């Protein structure tokens, strides 16, 4: 399957919101037991925050149809050092396309974008239990830092 990645257009917003809300519970640790509606509300808050900051949203397509997206804040200071970093705020892939290179393609393009804007690091967070995502990030060179994954660019 060939995967291409492009910048999101305004017409992609419905896809992003739909896939984000369908996958948002994947971001919740089994140690927590929130209402799914509360987690969906948190996703909506995240997207409102993203809309107010410099960001990039990438869309992955397979056979001409969107199958995943990645939301990256262009600059989110590291909470310990205050240094600049690009931050992947959310990534989602349609369940039937997981493990087929979609996530890797999105990560690769996000790294390219972060390098192009001069970010020294790109970071993200992932739950411990999301092993497929952790394996993807580790294979891409991300390292655990305070349970925050980070990769020097």
C-alpha positions in Angstrom: 0.0 0.0 0.0 1.4 3.4 -1.0 1.0 6.1 1.6 1.3 9.8 0.8 1.4 12.7 3.3 0.2 16.2 2.7 -0.6 19.3 4.6 -4.2 19.4 5.8 -6.8 21.6 4.1 -9.8 23.2 5.7 -11.9 20.5 4.1 -10.1 17.9 6.2 -11.4 19.2 9.5 -14.4 16.8 9.6 -12.1 13.8 9.0 -9.7 15.0 11.7 -12.5 15.5 14.2 -14.2 12.2 13.4 -11.1 10.1 13.5 -9.8 11.9 16.6 -12.9 11.3 18.5 -13.1 7.6 17.5 -9.5 7.0 18.6 -9.2 9.3 21.6 -9.7 6.5 24.1 -6.5 4.9 22.8 -4.7 7.7 24.6 -6.1 6.8 28.0 -4.2 4.6 30.4 -6.1 1.6 31.8 -5.2 3.1 35.2 -7.8 5.8 34.6 -11.5 5.3 34.1 -12.9 8.5 32.6 -16.2 8.9 30.8 -15.6 8.7 27.1 -17.5 12.0 26.7 -15.0 13.7 29.0 -12.1 12.3 26.9 -13.8 13.6 23.7 -14.2 17.0 25.4 -10.5 16.9 26.1 -9.8 16.3 22.4 -12.0 19.2 21.5 -10.1 21.4 23.9 -6.8 20.3 22.5 -8.0 21.2 19.0 -9.1 24.6 20.1 -5.7 25.1 21.7 -4.0 24.0 18.5 -6.1 26.5 16.5 -4.8 29.3 18.6 -1.1 28.4 18.1 1.3 28.0 15.2 0.8 24.4 14.1 0.9 22.0 11.3 -1.6 19.3 10.6 -0.6 16.5 8.2 -3.0 14.1 6.5 -1.9 10.6 5.4 -3.7 9.1 2.4 -3.8 5.7 0.9 -5.5 5.1 -2.5 -6.6 8.7 -2.5 -8.5 8.5 0.8 -7.5 9.9 4.2 -6.4 7.2 6.6 -4.6 9.2 9.4 -3.5 12.6 10.7 -0.9 14.2 12.8 -1.1 17.5 14.7 2.1 19.2 15.5 2.6 22.5 17.5 5.5 24.4 15.8 6.9 25.5 19.2 6.0 24.3 22.6 8.7 25.2 25.1 10.0 22.2 27.1 8.6 22.4 30.6 11.9 21.7 32.3 14.5 23.6 30.2 12.2 26.2 28.5 14.0 25.3 25.3 12.2 25.2 21.9 10.8 22.0 20.5 8.2 20.9 18.0 5.5 18.9 19.8 3.3 16.2 18.3 0.1 16.9 20.1 -2.0 14.1 18.5 -1.7 11.4 15.9 -4.4 8.9 14.8 -4.5 6.2 12.1 -7.7 4.3 11.0 -7.6 1.0 12.8 -7.6 -1.1 9.6 -4.5 0.8 8.4 -2.4 0.5 11.6 0.8 -1.4 11.1 0.9 -0.6 7.4 3.4 2.4 7.5 0.8 5.2 7.9 2.1 6.3 11.3 5.8 6.0 10.2 5.0 8.2 7.1 3.3 10.8 9.3 6.2 10.8 11.7 8.7 11.1 9.0 7.0 14.1 7.4 6.5 15.8 10.9 10.3 15.4 11.5 11.0 16.9 8.0 8.7 19.9 8.8 10.3 20.4 12.3 13.8 20.3 10.8 12.8 22.8 8.1 11.6 25.3 10.8 14.8 24.8 12.8 13.4 23.0 15.8 16.2 21.3 17.7 13.9 18.5 19.0 10.6 16.9 18.3 8.7 15.5 21.3 5.5 13.6 22.0 3.8 11.7 24.8 2.4 8.1 24.7 0.8 5.9 27.3 2.9 3.0 28.5 0.2 0.5 27.5 0.1 1.7 23.8 2.8 -0.8 22.8 2.3 -0.6 19.0 2.8 3.2 19.2 5.8 3.0 21.5 7.4 0.4 19.2 6.8 2.8 16.2 8.4 5.7 18.0 11.3 3.7 19.3 12.0 2.3 15.8 12.0 6.0 14.5 14.7 6.8 17.1 12.6 8.4 19.9 14.0 8.1 23.4 12.2 8.0 26.7 12.7 11.2 28.7 10.5 11.7 31.8 8.1 9.3 30.0 8.0 12.0 27.3 9.5 10.7 24.0 12.0 13.0 22.4 14.3 12.9 19.4 17.2 15.2 18.7 16.9 16.7 15.1 
